[in-house]
Amino acid sequence: MKTGAVVLLLLFPPALAVGAGPLTPDDGHPASLDFSLRFARNKVPLEYANRSQDSTSRWLGVNLREKAGRRVTLEFFGGYAFLTQTNNPLTAGVELDGYHAGFALHALLAEGRRASLYGSVEYIYQQVEHDSETQTVELEWVQPQAEIGVIVNLAGPWRSYGGGTYGKIDGEERASGSVSHTLSFERGARSGGFLGLDLNVETDGYIGIEARSGLVRSFEIYFKRRF
């Protein structure tokens, strides 16, 4: 399954990702369901006690959003995860693989004809590892974060959105074999921002682009379907 996942990732340019995008309009369907297939690539420097380690994380997974009320949406997501690092002797030349999982809560805070204000809280867990005859290395971390954003209805089927984010990363690197250790790493709490453009391509289909900075750096293209 890993080989097939890597092939799918290679079909997309390295800086592109397919994600969930912003909240979809209610349109009188309070029980609507959003489903997204996600290919993601994010860059983040993980901060160890005596060094900062540039890391690239790739995901292949699914996102599922379901309205829990007129103004509240629940989201669950998960799938495969792949990680590469530069200048880390234990991970040099290899790709660690594993999984990611998480959940989020989105709330529509205010709604108008042309614009809507929303807030979200999210919790992500990721675990990846690599085994050889002489060495095993495993990285795992948690990533809580929050964001607040504005969705603006433009002409026709177009929407733009943007806002601010705040989050942190806490994790551990565990190694056994020729080298054995347990090291803590983090990405200190910091703010960031995001900006995107969203197009309703059919009754319940969406495509868009999104750029983010702050805790992680990413650029995404997403496709989504509402049921």
Helices and strands as residue ranges (DSSP letters): H 2-10, E 33-47, E 52-67, E 72-85, E 96-111, E 115-131, E 135-153, E 158-177, E 181-202, E 205-213, E 218-226
